[in-house]
Amino acid sequence: MNQYFLFIFFISISLLTSCSGYHIKENSNPLKRYNIKTVYLPGLINRSSLPSLDSYFNREFAALLARFPQLNVNNYRDEKSDAVLIGIIDSPPSYFQTVHPAQMVELSGDSAHPHQFYPSLLLRNNIKVPITNIINLSLELYLVKGPSKKMIELIEKEGRHSPLLKSPKVIFHTIIPLRKLYGLVYPRRMILAPGNELLYDNNAAGPLGFARNHQTMHQTLQKMAEESARIFEETMLNAF
C-alpha cells in the first residue's frame, strides 16, 4: 500500500513539473521554435475611417510582446531583428459605415407627455434617435521572419491581397474582426425645429452631452484594442 501511494506521489510530481515547464517555456518566448528572439514592431497602419486609431493598438501590442522575457521587441528597424510583426487596422470606407446606430428609440413630440428615456427633451414632432452605436473594425496581423525592407513595404501596402503571403517567410497571419457596442446619452434639452433640424440648448446640457459620448467612444476603442491583443496572444500561443 505504501509503495502504491509513493508511486502515485511521484507520478503527480512528474506531471506537475512537466506542465509547469511547458507554461514557463510558452510564457518565456512563444516564437522560440522558429528561432525568433527579437521582433521588430513598427507602428500599426491605420487604414480605417477613424483618425489616430493606431495609438490604441500600438500601446497594447507593445505591452503584450514585452511580457515575454525571452522575446526582445524593437520599435526600430535593424539587422538584429529576427522577425517583423506587421499590423493593419481597417474599416468600412466611411465614418458612418464604421460607426452606426445599433438600436433606435422614437421620442415623442408631445411636450406634455415627454419620452420615458429622455423626459426633458422638447420636441415638436416625433423623432428617432440612436441609443446605442456599433463600431466595426478589422485587424490584419502578419509575422514575417527575416523580410527585406521591400517585402515589408509591399505587405503593408497590399495586406491580405499580397501574393507575398504565400512566402515561407510569412510564418503567421490572421484577420481579427472587431465589433463593439456602446451607449449614447443626450443633452438635457433637444428641440426639433420645423425643418426637422435638431437644435440643442447648451444652457440646459448639464453634465450630459456629446463630450460624454466622445469619451465613451474612445473608451470603447481602447477596449477593442485590448481585446485584439488578447485574441492575438491566444492565437499565437496556440499556433506556436
C-alpha positions, -999 to +999 in steps of 0.1 A: +000+000+000+028+024+009+045+016-024+013+024-043+009+058-027+046+065-032+042+057-069+011+080-072+030+108-054+060+106-079+037+105-109+018+136-097+050+155-091+062+145-126+030+157-142+031+190-123+067+196-132+062+188-169+031+210-171+049+238-152+078+236-176+055+238-205+040+270-193+073+285-184+085+277-219+055+292-235+055+323-214+092+329-220+091+331-258+062+315-278+083+321-310+113+301-298+107+271-321+111+294-351+144+307-336+129+342-332+143+361-303+138+397-315+107+411-331+106+445-349+072+462-341+067+491-365+036+513-358+004+496-369-010+511-400-044+529-397-065+525-428-097+529-410-121+559-412-113+568-376-083+591-370-055+583-346-068+548-341-033+532-343-022+547-310-046+524-290-033+493-308+004+502-307+003+506-270-015+473-264+007+452-287+039+466-274+028+458-238+018+423-249+051+413-265+071+429-237+055+404-213+076+375-227+110+378-210+130+359-237+114+379-266+130+412-273+109+439-290+123+467-312+103+497-324+130+505-349+143+485-379+178+470-375+197+439-387+193+422-353+156+417-356+147+381-365+111+389-375+086+417-381+050+420-369+030+440-394-004+452-384-031+469-405-063+484-390-092+485-414-128+495-415-157+503-440-148+532-462-169+559-445-172+570-408-210+564-408-204+528-420-178+522-394-198+538-365-235+534-370-267+531-349-274+496-335-306+505-316-331+534-321-359+548-300-387+571-310-390+603-290-425+618-286-431+652-300-457+660-273-440+681-247-469+675-223-461+637-224-423+636-226-404+604-236-397+579-208-360+577-216-354+615-221-382+633-202-365+668-206-364+667-244-387+693-260-397+680-295-423+695-318-425+663-338-417+626-332-381+617-339-360+585-339-326+587-322-299+560-316-294+549-280-265+525-289-239+527-317-218+498-330-181+501-342-169+478-370-132+473-374-108+446-385-071+440-377-047+422-401-016+408-385+014+393-403+045+378-386+073+377-412+107+362-405+138+379-420+119+401-445+136+427-467+126+463-464+108+460-498+088+429-486+077+448-455+066+478-477+047+455-501+028+437-474+019+469-456+006+483-490-013+452-502-022+435-469-044+404-473-042+407-511-004+405-513+009+374-532+039+375-507+017+359-481+025+326-497+062+331-490+076+307-464+089+338-446+053+346-435+050+322-406+018+336-392-011+357-404-046+363-392-075+388-396-093+397-364-129+411-368-137+436-341-173+448-333-184+465-302-215+484-289-215+515-267-244+535-253-253+571-260-265+600-239-280+633-249-282+669-236-310+676-212-329+696-238-331+689-275-356+707-298-367+697-333-372+728-354-399+730-381-374+719-408-365+687-389-333+703-377-321+694-343-313+723-320-295+719-287-300+741-257-264+743-244-275+761-212-295+730-203-270+704-214-256+699-179-231+671-174-246+650-203-240+655-240-217+648-269-185+653-249-195+623-228-204+603-259-170+611-273-153+599-242-174+567-242-165+560-278-128+564-270-131+540-240-148+515-263-119+518-288-094+512-260-114+480-251-113+469-287-075+473-288-072+453-256-094+426-269-075+423-302-042+419-282-058+391-261-071+373-292-036+376-308-020+362-277-043+332-276-039+326-313-002+330-312+002+306-282-020+280-299-002+284-332+033+281-318 
